[in-house]
Amino acid sequence: MEIKLLVLDMDGTTYYKGGEIVPANVKPIQTALKQGVEVVIVTGRPALAPQNKLVENGFAFQNAIIAACNGACIYDFVEDKLLKSSSIQGDQAQVLFDLITKFPEVELWGYVDNLTQVVHTRNDHHTSGWEFESHFFQGEYLWYQDVKSQINQMQFFKFLAFNVSQEFLQAMQELNFETALSASDQTLEINAQGINKAFAVKWIAQQLNITPDQIMSIGDGMNDLPMIEYASHGVALKNSVAAVQKAAAIHIDKTNVEGGVAEAINQYILKK
């Protein structure tokens, strides 16, 4: 197989969950880039999350692209330039915030499309959502109650809901949002309809004149499933969820922390 585009998820795949890159993956990615393979990060994280360190890890090659917020924010991390925005409009966001009043247990985070602000519904820095998600964002935090009159004028790359129930998930689907549920921690990722990781991979591949049979995608979670299905060479790691395992064409018998991504690159791209 000839792989021209390597697509990598971050958390639980190329990176530690909630952390920085697994060290074993750095050199194989750098080598693939030097050999002319396009490498794109496609992640649920914000584009500017401090743990990303794409330049520091030596990934700043010609097409230095990160598709953040599950593909809603396609960003050139060397030029600091937004290439494509696929946001949730203000009126749709307001419907979502209004719905939260019926689900008081749900904690909602909304990433504004200016890359510098996030709106959240809990004015409490001790929630499980805050403890996890605040590590990814160093911009301005806005409490919903302080800015609710402005929501209709805002646009959001992505929403993240913590402590979700099946009833809340069903409500999101009835509103035609794109959703990906992490059942293990009851976290729901919410994007505009049709915006997911496959959307981002398809858009990037078209810009680079690359076809699905030349793409390898590696991921572990439910938000990775669309891009695993889109690429001809979808890869599951040992820690990937069952749906990704089922959809993948290639299975690596190592977890993310064991360097599963490095193993896939070495075996199928660098031919080691």
GIDAUR-V731188 format. One record per backbone hydrogen bond with DSSP energy under -1.0 kcal/mol. NH is the residue of the N-H (numbers start at 0). CO is the residue of the C=O. E is the energy in kcal/mol with one decimal. If there is no record, write none. Layout:
# GIDAUR-V731188
nh: [NH;NH]
co: [CO;CO]
e: [E;E]
This chain:
# GIDAUR-V731188
nh: [3;4;5;6;7;8;11;12;13;14;15;18;21;24;25;28;29;30;31;32;33;34;35;36;37;39;40;41;42;48;51;56;57;58;60;63;64;65;66;67;68;69;70;71;72;73;74;75;76;80;82;83;85;87;92;93;94;95;96;97;98;99;100;101;102;105;106;108;109;110;111;112;114;117;118;119;120;123;130;131;132;133;135;139;141;143;145;147;149;152;153;155;156;158;159;160;161;163;168;169;170;171;172;173;174;175;176;177;179;181;186;187;188;189;190;194;199;200;201;202;203;204;205;206;207;209;213;214;215;216;217;218;223;227;228;229;230;231;232;234;235;237;239;240;244;245;246;247;248;249;251;253;258;259;262;263;264;265;266;267;268;269;271]
co: [213;213;37;215;39;217;14;9;8;9;19;15;13;21;22;24;25;26;27;28;29;30;32;31;3;5;64;7;66;45;48;52;54;53;58;61;62;74;40;72;44;42;67;68;67;83;65;80;63;75;73;73;71;155;88;89;90;91;92;93;94;95;97;98;99;102;161;159;118;157;116;154;111;139;109;141;107;121;126;127;128;129;132;115;117;119;142;143;146;149;150;87;110;189;108;187;106;185;164;165;166;167;168;169;170;172;171;190;188;186;181;160;179;158;177;191;195;196;197;198;199;200;201;202;203;204;210;211;4;232;6;234;220;223;224;225;226;211;214;216;249;253;236;219;240;241;242;243;233;233;235;251;255;254;258;259;260;261;262;263;264;264;265]
e: [-2.4;-2.0;-3.4;-3.3;-2.5;-2.0;-1.1;-2.3;-1.4;-2.9;-2.7;-2.2;-2.2;-2.5;-1.4;-1.8;-2.4;-2.8;-2.3;-2.3;-2.2;-1.5;-1.7;-2.3;-2.7;-2.6;-1.3;-2.4;-2.7;-1.3;-1.8;-1.7;-1.8;-2.4;-2.0;-1.1;-1.5;-2.5;-3.4;-3.1;-2.7;-2.8;-1.0;-1.2;-1.9;-2.6;-2.7;-3.2;-1.6;-1.8;-2.8;-1.7;-2.4;-3.8;-2.4;-2.3;-1.5;-1.7;-2.6;-2.6;-1.8;-1.2;-1.1;-2.1;-1.3;-2.1;-1.7;-2.5;-2.9;-2.9;-1.8;-2.6;-1.6;-2.2;-2.7;-2.5;-1.6;-1.7;-2.4;-1.6;-3.0;-1.7;-2.0;-3.1;-3.1;-2.7;-1.6;-1.2;-2.5;-1.8;-1.8;-2.4;-2.6;-2.6;-2.6;-2.8;-2.8;-2.2;-2.2;-2.5;-1.9;-2.1;-2.2;-2.3;-1.2;-1.4;-1.9;-2.4;-1.7;-3.2;-1.6;-2.8;-2.7;-2.9;-2.7;-2.3;-1.7;-2.4;-2.7;-2.2;-2.7;-2.8;-2.1;-1.7;-1.7;-2.8;-2.5;-1.7;-2.5;-1.2;-2.4;-1.7;-1.4;-1.9;-2.3;-1.7;-2.0;-2.1;-1.7;-3.3;-2.5;-2.4;-1.7;-3.0;-2.4;-2.4;-1.8;-2.0;-1.4;-2.3;-2.7;-1.1;-1.6;-1.9;-2.2;-2.0;-2.5;-2.9;-2.3;-2.6;-2.0;-2.8;-3.8]
